[in-house]
Amino acid sequence: MFERLSARLRPADPAEREAGLGIVEVVVALLVFAVITTGSIVAVGTVLSMTADNRSREVAANLASQAVDTARSITDIADIATGTTPVTVNGTEFAVKQSVSWITTTGLDSACAPANAAGNGSLLYKRLNVTVTWKGMRSATSAVRSDTVIAPGSKINDPERGTILVTVKGADGAGVSGITVTIEPDKTASAPGKALDSSSVPGLTNLDGCAVATKVVPGSYKITLTRADGQQYRDPFQSAAPSKTVVVAKGDTTGQVFTFAPADDYTMNYVSGYTGIALKPASLDTTIKGANGTYVATTPDDHQYLYPLSSGYQFIAGTYVPAGGSTASCLSPDPSAWPKAADGKTGKAQPYVLPESPVDVPMGVVTVKLASGQRFIKATTTTAANGDPGCAATMTYTFTLTSAASQATIALPYGTWRLQAASNSSSTLSNITLGSIVGSILGSLFPGTGSNANVVTLDPRTAP
């Protein structure tokens, strides 16, 4: 082909040489040049990429070796944990990821949580896998791996004793480090264990959220989590110090898995929408609903620390208890539980909210008249009236005025209430009548008459 091309470019006849090149010859020549140039560029690029990849692979192998040596230098084998460490060498970004798990005498391979309640065997050693990748690595290049086992520096098992593994995970499922794990005999069990020796007490959870108690005397134990630095943490049941129990058998490993996460701080605005001043009960219950269940806060604090939920929570003043359970119900506090009124008014369900802004918690408000010297008020739910769905469980709230007054404006959860007053909490209560100023944040207020003159229904229903 090249000979024919040469003959076209330089003809034998001198006259034809003076004729020059045609467009076809020029295009063919440029195409041949482009093919040769492109091939050369690709070849040079491939060589450079492979050279850089090989150089990075050598660095990755050294980083993997360093990670293994670092893990082996850790004094307490329980502190070796899973994690990823970013490293930059000569401008190249590397990710050193190590995966760690316990290996037991029965072959259990687990980061921390035992597979079963019993029959897991005794701890033998930890398996360590190190994987190193780098930015810009070729798709055909595999990551650098290094696998090894790390044995404890001293004996961690006693054939007559057992081991407890505790795993703490956050809301995202990742391990939570820095949690204090307290293990003590479960005195409510028929066979409680013994107080742990100082050498058996677990340290703070590591990066895997794992804590280990070794050489534990067989018996029942209670495990409790706390945060030593004062940070507010909650489990899905809103406990700041969740606890679980385990039973330890000799020569075996057992444990528990907890979910424990930094709490969201919700600020509440009680009696929202009321422009006047209304007294809140001395100890106001607040029902808090979430995807993880219903929680009743028993303090009238202006904020609550709650387990983080992306769907948020619903707040209802008072103790709401749904019907159909094993305990007596109390439907009155929830506006959405009230049936549609004859005039078309309905109760509006409280929205589910996130902690970004204060939560409005509406309540009913009523003004009552007080006799001379009366400073203590008691409100108790009574027979439902005026469309109230009722509170069979009964709620009771009290108010104490700081100074004598002829009347007081108080805030209560929605429902039907019987109101009484006295000079103090230990005096005999007497019925009180509603004042001339009556009203509620939402909906209507129905005062009682006759023998029920001290009964009032706080109705949350409003026009649709």
Secondary structure, DSSP 8 states (H G I E B T S, - for coil): -HHHHHHHHS-SSHHHHTT---HHHHHHHHHHHHHHHHHHHHHHHHHHHHHHHHHHHHHHHHHHHHHHHHHHH-SSGGG---EEEEEEETTEEEEEEEEEEEEETT--EESSS-SSSS----EEEEEEEEEEEETT--TT---EEEEEEE--SS----TTSEEEEEEEE-TTS-B--S-EEEEEE-TTSSSB-----TTTS--S--TTSEEEEEEE-SEEEEEEEE-TT---EE-TT--SS-EEEEEE-TT-EEEEEEE-EE-EEEEEEETTT--S--B--TT--EEEEETTEEEEE-S--SEEEE---TT-BEEEEB--B-TTSSS--B-TT-GGGS---TTS-B------B-TTS-EEE--EEEEEE--TT--EEEEEE-S--TT---BTT--EEEEE-SS--SEEEEEE-SEEEEEEEESSTTS--EE--EEEEE--SSS-EEE--GGGTTEEEE---B--
